[in-house]
Amino acid sequence: MTATLDHARAVRFDRFGDRDVLYLADVPIPRPAADEVLVEVRAAGINPGETAIRSGALHHRFPATFPSGQGSDLAGVVLETGRDVTEFAPGDEVLGYSWQRSSHATHAAVPATQLIRKPRELSWPVAGSLYVAACTAWAAVNAIGPQPGETVAVSAAAGGVGSIVVQLLALHGVRVLAIASPTRAPWLTAHGAVPVPYGDQLTVDLTIAAPHGIDAFIDLFGPQYVQLAIDLDIPPDRIETIISFEKAAQYGTKNAGSADGSTHEVLTKMAAHAASGRIEIPIAATYPLHRVRDAFAALEQRHTHGKISLIP
């Protein structure tokens, strides 16, 4: 969906709630500040954190002002630059992120420091879904300090972040125990991991898969996996969770996230990995912007393999 001459289209919500509070609004096209770039958005990924923010679950950490926009990941084409911007020009293809909850829109004004040039090898859906998943994956892997030859277990290993974590660990020479649905086993095996199905037999299956123990654990799903890691006698400083903050505080585990990987260097490195084929960014589905509710309905089932991207 394209903008009119004077207006853009943007996802909004006026109160906390489920995905039914989301709507598409006509808004003025943003004007870039001196250090910003106006981007015509070609793709914008969606993330579980946006569901938590919209529901009010993270209001104490990320308060909302209504009406609120939504979205951080984006890729698109530069339309206009602020007077102090020298590294980009109109027509440049870029990817990056907004911290103003503004990427789920046809246009967004973004600080130039939060953008990099889009490698031509990347599709728009991949480029627009890269930031949160890739930088979170980098931070999670970095938090446990993996060493070649170690064994690391990963929960939600076929999700948007997990599929990247698995591949990063493989690049480190790590043996990855990838906890996921059995239907994802072929993809995980092809990407260097040992699939382990989740379920009632998980502890037994992990023990069989790693008879000499598990060196580290990355949780991408929920508190039950932090508890599992503790029960498996993995040292707390080798346990990382991106979601279970209370469990992390209880046991003193790591809880690095996208903010820890939000640097120009990390984003550039991850884009290069994706462009070269060293890391695959699976795209589970794409949706037009006006079907944002449907996109989140799919995401909130927590069974998608890879990323979901909105296409304005």
KADAPE-V747889 format. One line per field, one symbol per residue. ss: DSSP state (A for helix, B for strand, O for the rest). phi: phi as a letter, one per 40 degrees, with the letter a starting at -180 (. if undefined). psi: psi as a letter, one per 30 degrees, with the letter a starting at -180 (. if undefined). Layout:
ss: ???
phi: ???
psi: ???
This chain:
ss: OOOOOOBBBBBBBOOOOOAAAOBBBBBBOOOOOOOBBBBBBBBBBOOAAAAAAAAOOOOOOOOOOOOBOOOOBBBBBBBBBOOOOOOOOOOOBBBBBOOOOOOOBOBBBBBAAABBBOOOOOOAAAAAOAAAAAAAAAAAAAAAOOOOOOBBBBOOOOBOOAAAAAAAAAAOOOBBBBBBOAAAAAAAAAOOBBBBBOOOOAAAAAAAAOOOOOOBBBBOOOAAAAAAAAAOOOOAAABBBOOOAAAAAAAOOBOOOAAAAOOAAAAAAAAAAAAAOOOOOOBBBBBBAAAAAAAAAAAOOOOOOBBBBBBO
phi: .cccdbbbbacbabacicccccabbcbcccbccdbbbcbccbaacbaddccccccgcbccbbcbbccbcahbcaaabcbabccccbcbadgccbaiabbbfbccacaacbddcbbbccdcccccdcccbcdccccccdccccccfcbdgcbbcbcfcbcccdccddccccccgccbcccacdccddccccbgbbcbcciccdcccccccbcchbcaabcbbaccccccccccgcddcbbbbcbcccccccbgccacacccbcbdccccccccdcccgcbcbcbcabbcdcbdccccdccccgbccgbbbcbc
psi: kllaefklkkklkflkaafffklklklkkkkkleglkkkjkfkjllleeeeeeefffgefeikkkkkkakkeklkakkekklffkffllkfkkllblkgghgfilfkkkkkffgllkkkffkleeeefgedeeeeeeeeeeeefhkkkflkkkklhfgaeeefeeeeeeeffgkjkjjjlkfffeeeeefggljkjklafgeeeeeeefifglkelkjkgelffeeeeeefghkkefgkkkgfieeeeeefhllhlaeefgileeeeeeeeeeeeffekkjkjelkklefheeeefeeeffhgkjalkkkj.
